[in-house]
């Protein structure tokens, strides 16, 4: 009896393999179809990406020591910079120094003292003795505030914050005081490219690390549902289908389509899976919130039901034969 059951199961498995193997795919192309992948424009102005070295900047809440050399009596004053960036000095009045480099702030105070007719061409020196707001703020996929003195590099700051999570976007936004527009760089997944995007970071910068989001595969696939996008590894349509176990035997691959929403606009894009599989056309990249829809073929479903009936009949016949 056990031998009969084993033979029947073997016949069933052989028949099922012949149907299921048609859903396998091999090979992808590394490029994406033009127009299918919209990315935020990256900053290309080298003077913005790699500004010349600059002195430390005086920020609100800094405690500064202002000294004037070569005068009698010696002048020295310790003051806290107000939230509006001004500092009140006994011999200069209200002077705006917030956001200025130390050198520029020294010149501004010197001019204020000369205007007040206390000193002529005063040799002013500023030392920052307390700097509570000299921070880099990271928001989004990483939420931290890190102290920073002088200039650091983007990869140094991200590393100090624990590194990018796997689902974080490699496109980084930096909002910098004094710039009207954010800076956008893409670290990518190529180390050489990452080094090129390793721009200087200064105190006061706000670094936004977005998440890549997730995509959805529905319809005639083995494990329909949502899957996260990987920030450093772009996901193509074929890779997305592989991640959900591939197509089922009843999939109508010729009618596959990608549903993409950009803002308030939803587009339905046909996916020629056979041509993509054969390398005739590029394999599109998947974006956040994309829906890959694989319809079910009515004919294949009917054939599948008939095959199931045949398999059951063969199994019963085999069991009867070896009884």
LINSULMO-V616153 format. One record per pair of residues at least 6 apart in sequence whose C-alpha atoms are under 7 Angstrom apart, sorted by the first residue. I is the first residue (numbers start at 1). J is the second residue. Records with the same first field share a line. If there is no record, write none. Layout:
BEGIN
I->J / J
END
This chain:
BEGIN
1->323
4->319 / 322 / 323
5->319
8->315 / 318 / 319
12->311 / 315
19->249
20->249
22->249
23->246 / 247 / 248 / 249
24->246
25->277
26->277
27->277
28->238 / 277 / 279 / 283
29->279 / 282 / 283
30->283
31->282 / 283
32->282 / 283 / 284 / 285
33->282 / 283 / 284
36->284
37->285
42->184 / 185
43->183 / 184 / 185
49->199
50->199 / 200
55->101 / 102
56->101 / 102 / 150
57->99 / 100 / 101 / 102
58->97 / 98 / 99 / 100 / 101 / 102
59->85 / 98 / 99 / 133
60->81 / 82 / 83 / 84 / 85 / 98
61->80 / 81 / 82 / 83 / 132 / 133
62->80 / 81 / 128 / 130 / 131 / 132
63->79 / 80 / 81 / 128 / 129 / 130 / 131
64->78 / 79 / 80 / 126 / 127 / 128 / 129
65->76 / 77 / 78 / 79 / 126 / 127 / 128
66->76 / 77 / 78 / 124 / 125 / 126 / 127
67->75 / 76 / 77 / 124 / 125 / 126
68->75 / 76 / 122 / 123 / 124 / 125
69->123 / 124
79->87
80->87
81->87
85->96 / 97 / 98
86->94 / 95 / 96 / 97 / 98
87->94 / 95 / 96 / 97
88->94 / 95
91->113 / 118
92->109 / 112 / 113 / 116
95->109
97->105
102->126
106->124 / 125 / 126
110->121 / 122 / 123 / 124
113->119
114->120 / 121
134->147 / 148 / 149 / 203 / 204
135->145 / 146 / 147 / 148 / 203 / 204
136->145 / 146 / 147 / 148 / 203 / 204 / 205 / 206
137->144 / 145 / 146 / 205 / 206 / 207
138->144 / 145 / 206 / 207 / 208
139->207 / 208 / 209
140->208 / 209 / 210
141->168 / 209 / 210 / 211
142->209
144->161
148->203
149->203
150->202
151->200 / 201 / 202
152->200 / 201 / 202
153->198 / 199 / 200 / 201
154->198 / 199 / 200 / 201
155->198
158->164
166->230 / 231
167->211 / 212 / 228 / 229 / 230 / 231
168->209 / 210 / 211 / 212 / 231
169->209 / 210 / 211 / 212 / 231
170->186 / 187 / 188 / 231 / 232
171->184 / 185 / 186 / 187
172->184 / 185 / 186 / 208 / 209
173->182 / 183 / 184 / 185 / 207 / 208 / 209
174->182 / 183 / 184 / 205 / 206 / 207 / 208
175->182 / 183 / 205 / 206 / 207
176->182 / 204 / 205 / 206
177->204 / 205
185->197
186->197
187->193 / 194 / 197
188->194 / 232
189->232 / 233
212->229 / 230 / 231 / 288
213->228 / 229 / 288 / 289
214->226 / 227 / 228 / 229 / 288 / 289
215->226 / 227 / 228 / 229 / 287 / 288 / 289 / 290 / 291
216->225 / 226 / 227 / 289 / 290 / 291 / 292
217->224 / 225 / 226 / 291 / 292 / 293
218->224 / 225 / 292 / 293 / 294
219->293 / 294 / 295 / 296
220->247 / 248 / 250 / 251 / 294 / 295 / 296
221->244 / 245 / 246 / 247 / 248
222->244 / 245 / 246 / 247 / 248
223->244 / 245
224->244
229->235
234->285
235->285 / 286
236->283 / 284 / 285 / 286
237->283 / 284 / 285 / 286
238->283
250->296 / 297 / 300 / 301
251->294 / 295 / 296 / 297
252->294 / 295 / 296 / 297
253->273 / 294
254->272 / 273
255->295
256->270 / 271 / 293 / 294 / 295
257->268 / 269 / 270 / 271 / 292 / 293 / 294
258->268 / 269 / 270 / 271 / 290 / 291 / 292 / 293
259->266 / 267 / 268 / 269 / 290 / 291 / 292
260->266 / 267 / 268 / 290 / 291
261->267
275->281
276->282 / 283
END
